[in-house]
């Protein structure tokens, strides 16, 4: 009956040890989420042979070694492997979203949205007090007229 399982989410369970090779026996598996555990060792290459497996997430574990080659692995989002300091081979996967080192003047542009966000919070904080006061006054007027 293992071959009928299509979606397997084992994230956030504090699992330890290696990823079981036996997961490759789940031939109809379409999605596998092993993120947010304490798994170690290498990612089993055999998972790349599962033809239906289109979504994998190994993020935030203690995995190490190379990310296996193969369409299933190479087509994953870069974030599916993040948080594994000893895992390597992300360059090929993250290349599609990789941006070359920005020029110095671009650093200024990056900080501007954060500055605007701080100003927005200050404006919201300043407007909060008078807004509450006006709401209380209007509420008091309605209650006292009835």
N, C-alpha and C positions, 0 to 999 in steps of 0.2 A: 504493500500500500504506500510505501515511501514515494513512489513515482507520481502520486496524485497531488502532492504538496506543491503549491504554486508560489506562495508568499510566506517568508519566514522572517519574523522580526524578533530578534533576541537582544535588542539594544537595551542599555542601562541596567544590566543585571549583575555587574561585578564578576562576570565569568573570568576565570584565569586559565592558564595552560595554553596549548596550541589550538588552532582552528582544526576541527576534526576533518580528516581526509574524506570521511564517509559522507560529507555534505555533497560531494561530487556524484553520489548515487541518486540524488534527488533530480532525476532527469527532466522533470517538467518545471523546475524552479524558475520563476521569473524575477523575483526580487528577494534579496538577502540583505538584512541589516544586522550587523554585528557591532555597531558603534557603541561608544560609551561603556566599554567593559575594560578588563585588564588582561586581554588576550596577548600572548607573546608568540614568538617564533615567526615563521614565514607564512605568507598567504599561499595556500595550496594551488599549485598550477592547474590541477585537474578542474578547478571551478571554471576555468576559461574554456573548457570543452563542453559546458552546458549550453546548448544552442539557444534555449529560451531565456537564459539569465541575462536580463538587460539592465537591471539596477542592482548595484552593490554599494554597501557603505561599511567601511572598516575604520572610520575616523575615531580618534581618541581612544587608542589602545596602546599597547607596548610592542607593536609588531616591528619586525626588522627584516633586513635583506631587501632584495629587489622586488618591485611590483612585477608580477608575471606579465609576459608579453601575450598578446592575443587581443582580438577585437573586443571581447567583453570587458576586459580590463582597460584597454586604451580608450574606449568610448565613454568611460565614467567621468563624472564631474571631478575636478581637482579636489574639491572639498571632501570627497568620499575617502580620501587617504590622509587627510590632515590630522595632526595631533599624534603622529607616530614618528618621533625624532630619529629612530634608527632605520626607518623605511626609506629606500631610495628608488629613483626612477621616476620621480614626479615631473621632471623636466619635460618628458615627452607628453605626458597627460595635460600638464598645465600650460603647455606652449600656446594653445589656442586662445588663452586668456591672458598670456604674459605680455606685459607692456615693457618696452625698454626703459632703462633708467631715465627718469625725467631730468630735464635741464633745470638749473637752479631757479630760474624765474617761475617754473611750474610749481615749486614748493610753496610759493606765496599764494598761488591760486588754490592749492589744497587746503590751506589754513583758513581761507576766507569763509567757506561755508560753516565751519565750526564757530567762527567769530559771529556770524549772522545768527547762528542758533543761540548763542549766549545772549545776544541782544534781544532775540525773540522771547527768551525766558524772562529777561528783565522787564520787558514791556508787559508781558502777561502778569508778572508779579505786581507791577505798579497798577495795572488796571483792575486787579482782583479786589483790592480794598474798596475803591469807590463803587465797583459793581455790586459787592455785597451790601454796602451801605444803601445804595439806591434801591436794591431789592427789598431790604428791610423796611425802608420808608414807604415804598409803594404797597407792600404787604400790610403795613400798619394802617394805611389810609383805607384800603379795602375792608379790613376787619373792623375798623372803628365806624365805618358808614353803615354797616349791617347791624 
